[in-house]
Amino acid sequence: MTAPPAKPTLHPRNRHQGRYDFPKLIKSSPELAAFMIINPYGKESIDFANPAAVKVFNRALLRALYGIQHWDIPEGYLCPPIPGRADYLHCLADLLAAEQGGEIPRGNAVRVLDIGVGANVIYPLLGYSDYRWQFVGSDIDAVALASAKAIVKANGLEKAISLRQADPRHILKGLIQPDERFDLTMCNPPFHASLAEATKGSERKWRALGKADPKRKLPVLNFGGQNNELWCEGGEIRFTSQLVAESAAFGQQVRWFSTLVSKATNLPGIQAALKKVGAVNSKVVEMGQGQKQSRFIAWTFQTE
C-alpha cells in the first residue's frame, strides 16, 4: 500500500515552529497577560475568538520575534494570522533562490509589490525583518493606508517600505510605473463574494475548533476585516482573473507574479487564464499551518 502524501507543514525557516513561549511573549508585551486562558487540553493559550486578544497577541509576536516595536490597526480591520503570512514569504524566497543556485537573494536590491497591503502592513514587516527586501504596498482603502503609514513611520522603516493609493478599478494598471521593476508581486485577495459567504466561512471555523458554544456570543469574524479585505463582487476567482489579465502588460517588469488561492477548485480556471495570456511558467505551492491548508500560484512571462 502507498502511504498518503504528507500534509504540508510550516516552512523550515518559519519562526513559529512548535508551541508559543507565552512567558517570553508576556515579558515583551505585558498586556498579553490579561488575555491568557487555559485551553481544553490544559495548555496556556489565548482566546482566539476574541478579536482584541488576537490583536494583542499579534503585537506581542511581532515585538518578540521580529523586533517590530510599534504595531496597531484600526478596529474592524483585518488582523492576520502571522505564521501563514510568513510561510508565503519564505516560499517566495525559495522561488527566487531556485534561479540563483539555491541562494536566497537578500537586501534592498530585491523589490516586492504587496497588492492590498492592508492596515496591518504585515508582509512588508515580515519580509523586511527576515530578508531585508524592499517593499511597495498598495491599497484602495485610505484608512488602511494611513494605518500602514503610521506603523512604518513608528518603526523607522520609511526607506524600506513605501505605500501607494491604488485605483479601485484596476489592480496593476497605474500602480507599476513604466521604469519600475519588481522581483515579486504578492497578494492576499478578497476570498469571498459577499459578507454572507464570509460569515458562513467563519462559522465553519468555529465548529471545526469546537468553539460553537450556544451559550456564548462569538464574533462574526475573529480576524476582523473590511469589505475590500474579505469579499468583493465575484469573489476570489474574479479578482484573480483580473490580476492575471493585467499582469500580461507588465510581464517584462516583474519576474514572478503571485497570489494566494483559498479554494483549490479555482486553480484550473486560473491556470487556463494564465495559458490564455501567454504565461511562460506557473507553479502552485502548497502550504500548511496546523489543520489549515493553503496555497499560492506564481507565474512569469520571462524565460530562465
C-alpha positions as CSV (number, residue, x, y, z in Angstrom):
1,M,0.0,0.0,0.0
2,T,1.1,3.5,-0.7
3,A,1.2,5.9,2.2
4,P,-0.9,9.1,1.8
5,P,1.1,12.2,0.9
6,A,2.2,14.1,4.0
7,K,0.3,17.3,4.6
8,P,2.4,20.5,4.2
9,T,3.7,21.9,7.5
10,L,5.3,25.3,8.3
11,H,8.3,26.2,6.3
12,P,11.6,25.3,7.9
13,R,12.6,29.0,8.1
14,N,9.3,30.0,9.7
15,R,9.9,31.4,13.2
16,H,6.7,30.0,14.5
17,Q,7.7,26.3,15.0
18,G,6.3,24.4,18.0
19,R,4.3,25.9,20.8
20,Y,4.4,29.6,21.7
21,D,6.6,30.7,24.5
22,F,4.0,32.7,26.4
23,P,6.2,33.8,29.3
24,K,8.6,35.3,26.7
25,L,5.7,36.9,24.8
26,I,4.3,38.4,28.0
27,K,7.7,39.7,29.0
28,S,7.9,41.7,25.8
29,S,4.2,42.7,25.9
30,P,2.8,42.6,29.4
31,E,-0.7,43.5,28.2
32,L,-1.0,40.0,26.7
33,A,-1.3,38.5,30.2
34,A,-4.8,39.8,30.5
35,F,-5.9,37.6,27.6
36,M,-4.4,34.3,28.7
37,I,-6.6,31.3,29.1
38,I,-6.2,27.5,29.7
39,N,-7.4,25.7,26.6
40,P,-9.4,22.4,26.7
41,Y,-6.1,20.5,26.6
42,G,-4.8,22.2,29.8
43,K,-2.3,24.3,27.9
44,E,-1.7,28.1,28.1
45,S,-3.2,29.9,25.2
46,I,-5.3,32.9,24.3
47,D,-8.9,33.2,23.3
48,F,-8.8,33.2,19.5
49,A,-12.5,34.0,19.5
50,N,-11.7,37.5,20.9
51,P,-10.5,40.0,18.3
52,A,-8.9,42.1,20.9
53,A,-6.9,39.1,22.2
54,V,-5.8,38.3,18.6
55,K,-4.6,41.8,18.1
56,V,-2.6,42.0,21.3
57,F,-1.2,38.5,20.5
58,N,0.0,39.6,17.1
59,R,1.6,42.7,18.6
60,A,3.5,40.5,21.1
61,L,4.7,38.1,18.3
62,L,5.9,41.0,16.1
63,R,7.8,42.6,19.0
64,A,9.3,39.4,20.5
65,L,10.2,37.5,17.2
66,Y,10.7,40.3,14.6
67,G,11.7,43.3,16.6
68,I,8.7,45.4,15.5
69,Q,8.2,47.6,18.5
70,H,5.1,49.5,17.3
71,W,2.0,47.9,15.7
72,D,-1.7,48.6,15.9
73,I,-4.6,48.6,13.5
74,P,-8.0,50.4,13.5
75,E,-10.9,48.5,15.0
76,G,-12.6,46.2,12.5
77,Y,-9.7,45.8,10.1
78,L,-8.1,42.5,9.3
79,C,-5.8,41.1,12.0
80,P,-3.7,38.5,10.1
81,P,-2.6,35.1,11.3
82,I,1.2,35.7,11.2
83,P,2.6,32.1,10.8
84,G,0.7,31.6,7.5
85,R,1.7,35.1,6.2
86,A,5.4,34.3,7.0
87,D,5.1,31.0,5.1
88,Y,4.1,32.8,1.9
89,L,7.2,35.0,2.1
90,H,9.5,32.1,2.8
91,C,8.2,30.1,-0.2
92,L,8.6,33.1,-2.4
93,A,12.2,33.4,-1.3
94,D,12.7,29.7,-2.3
95,L,11.2,30.6,-5.7
96,L,13.9,33.2,-6.2
97,A,16.6,31.0,-4.8
98,A,15.8,28.2,-7.3
99,E,17.0,30.6,-10.0
100,Q,20.2,31.5,-8.2
101,G,21.8,28.2,-7.4
102,G,19.8,27.8,-4.2
103,E,21.0,31.0,-2.6
104,I,18.2,33.3,-1.4
105,P,18.7,36.9,-2.6
106,R,18.7,39.3,0.3
107,G,18.8,43.1,0.8
108,N,17.1,46.1,-0.8
109,A,18.1,45.0,-4.3
110,V,15.1,42.7,-4.2
111,R,11.9,44.7,-4.7
112,V,8.4,43.3,-3.8
113,L,5.0,44.7,-4.6
114,D,2.4,43.8,-2.0
115,I,-1.1,44.2,-3.6
116,G,-3.6,45.0,-0.9
117,V,-1.1,45.8,1.9
118,G,-3.9,46.5,4.4
119,A,-3.9,48.4,7.6
120,N,-1.6,45.8,9.2
121,V,1.2,46.0,6.5
122,I,2.2,42.5,7.6
123,Y,4.0,41.2,4.6
124,P,6.4,44.1,4.3
125,L,7.2,44.0,8.0
126,L,7.9,40.2,7.9
127,G,9.7,40.3,4.6
128,Y,12.0,43.2,5.7
129,S,12.7,41.6,9.0
130,D,13.6,38.2,7.5
131,Y,15.2,39.2,4.2
132,R,15.7,43.0,4.2
133,W,13.8,43.2,1.0
134,Q,12.4,46.5,-0.2
135,F,8.6,46.7,-0.4
136,V,5.9,48.8,-2.1
137,G,2.5,48.3,-0.6
138,S,-0.7,49.3,-2.4
139,D,-4.3,49.6,-1.2
140,I,-7.6,51.2,-2.3
141,D,-8.6,52.0,1.3
142,A,-7.4,55.4,2.6
143,V,-7.9,54.4,6.3
144,A,-5.8,51.2,5.8
145,L,-3.1,53.2,4.1
146,A,-3.0,55.7,6.9
147,S,-2.7,52.9,9.4
148,A,0.1,51.2,7.4
149,K,2.0,54.5,7.1
150,A,1.8,55.1,10.8
151,I,3.2,51.6,11.5
152,V,6.0,52.1,9.0
153,K,6.9,55.6,10.4
154,A,6.8,54.4,14.1
155,N,9.3,51.7,13.3
156,G,11.6,53.9,11.2
157,L,11.1,51.8,8.1
158,E,10.3,54.5,5.6
159,K,13.4,53.7,3.4
160,A,12.4,50.0,3.2
161,I,8.6,50.3,2.8
162,S,6.7,52.7,0.7
163,L,2.9,52.9,0.2
164,R,0.7,53.9,-2.6
165,Q,-3.0,54.5,-3.1
166,A,-4.4,52.1,-5.7
167,D,-7.2,52.7,-8.2
168,P,-10.2,50.6,-7.3
169,R,-10.9,49.9,-11.0
170,H,-7.5,48.4,-11.6
171,I,-5.0,46.2,-9.8
172,L,-1.7,46.8,-11.6
173,K,-2.5,49.5,-14.2
174,G,-1.4,52.9,-12.9
175,L,0.4,51.2,-10.0
176,I,3.5,49.9,-11.6
177,Q,5.3,52.8,-13.3
178,P,6.9,52.4,-16.8
179,D,10.5,52.5,-15.4
180,E,9.9,50.2,-12.4
181,R,10.9,46.5,-12.0
182,F,9.9,44.1,-9.3
183,D,11.3,40.7,-8.5
184,L,8.0,39.6,-6.9
185,T,4.4,40.6,-6.5
186,M,2.2,39.1,-3.8
187,C,-1.4,39.3,-3.0
188,N,-3.9,38.1,-0.4
189,P,-7.1,38.7,-2.4
190,P,-10.7,39.1,-1.1
191,F,-11.6,35.4,-0.9
192,H,-15.4,35.8,-0.6
193,A,-18.1,37.1,-2.9
194,S,-20.3,38.6,-0.1
195,L,-20.5,39.3,3.6
196,A,-22.9,36.3,4.0
197,E,-20.3,34.0,2.4
198,A,-17.5,35.3,4.6
199,T,-19.7,34.9,7.7
200,K,-20.5,31.2,6.8
201,G,-16.8,30.6,6.4
202,S,-16.2,31.9,9.9
203,E,-18.9,29.8,11.4
204,R,-17.4,26.7,9.8
205,K,-14.1,27.6,11.5
206,W,-15.8,27.9,14.9
207,R,-17.4,24.5,14.5
208,A,-14.1,22.9,13.5
209,L,-12.4,24.4,16.5
210,G,-15.1,23.2,18.9
211,K,-16.0,26.8,19.8
212,A,-19.6,26.8,18.8
213,D,-20.9,27.2,22.3
214,P,-24.6,28.1,22.1
215,K,-24.3,30.0,25.4
216,R,-21.6,32.2,24.1
217,K,-21.8,35.1,21.7
218,L,-19.0,34.7,19.2
219,P,-17.7,37.4,16.9
220,V,-18.8,37.2,13.2
221,L,-15.1,37.3,12.1
222,N,-12.4,36.6,14.6
223,F,-9.7,38.2,12.5
224,G,-11.8,41.2,11.6
225,G,-11.8,42.6,8.1
226,Q,-13.4,45.3,5.9
227,N,-15.3,44.7,2.8
228,N,-12.4,45.1,0.3
229,E,-10.2,42.9,2.6
230,L,-12.5,39.8,2.8
231,W,-15.0,40.0,-0.1
232,C,-15.7,41.6,-3.4
233,E,-18.1,41.2,-6.2
234,G,-17.3,37.9,-7.9
235,G,-15.0,36.8,-5.1
236,E,-11.6,35.3,-5.4
237,I,-11.9,34.0,-8.9
238,R,-13.0,37.3,-10.4
239,F,-10.3,39.3,-8.6
240,T,-7.6,36.8,-9.5
241,S,-8.7,36.7,-13.1
242,Q,-8.4,40.4,-13.4
243,L,-4.9,40.2,-11.8
244,V,-3.8,37.6,-14.3
245,A,-5.2,39.6,-17.3
246,E,-3.5,42.9,-16.1
247,S,-0.2,41.1,-15.4
248,A,0.4,40.4,-19.1
249,A,1.1,44.1,-19.7
250,F,3.9,44.1,-17.1
251,G,5.5,40.7,-17.9
252,Q,8.9,42.2,-18.6
253,Q,8.9,44.4,-15.5
254,V,8.1,41.7,-13.0
255,R,10.0,38.4,-12.6
256,W,7.3,36.5,-10.7
257,F,3.7,37.4,-10.1
258,S,1.8,35.6,-7.3
259,T,-1.4,35.4,-5.3
260,L,-2.9,33.3,-2.6
261,V,-5.7,31.0,-3.7
262,S,-8.0,29.9,-0.9
263,K,-10.1,27.4,-2.9
264,A,-8.2,24.7,-4.8
265,T,-11.2,24.3,-7.1
266,N,-10.3,27.8,-8.5
267,L,-6.9,26.6,-9.7
268,P,-7.9,25.1,-13.1
269,G,-9.7,28.3,-14.1
270,I,-6.7,30.4,-13.0
271,Q,-4.3,28.2,-14.9
272,A,-6.4,28.3,-18.0
273,A,-6.4,32.1,-17.8
274,L,-2.6,32.1,-17.4
275,K,-2.3,30.0,-20.6
276,K,-4.6,32.4,-22.4
277,V,-2.4,35.4,-21.6
278,G,0.8,33.7,-22.5
279,A,2.5,33.0,-19.2
280,V,5.7,31.1,-19.8
281,N,5.7,29.2,-16.5
282,S,3.5,28.8,-13.4
283,K,3.8,27.0,-10.1
284,V,1.4,26.1,-7.4
285,V,3.0,25.9,-3.9
286,E,1.0,24.2,-1.1
287,M,1.4,25.4,2.4
288,G,0.1,24.1,5.8
289,Q,-0.4,25.7,9.2
290,G,-1.7,23.1,11.7
291,Q,-5.1,21.9,10.4
292,K,-5.3,24.7,7.8
293,Q,-4.1,24.1,4.3
294,S,-3.4,27.0,1.9
295,R,-1.6,27.6,-1.4
296,F,-0.4,30.3,-3.8
297,I,0.1,30.3,-7.5
298,A,3.1,32.1,-9.1
299,W,3.6,32.8,-12.8
300,T,6.1,34.5,-15.0
301,F,6.3,35.8,-18.6
302,Q,10.1,35.6,-18.6
303,T,12.3,32.6,-19.5
304,E,15.1,31.5,-17.2
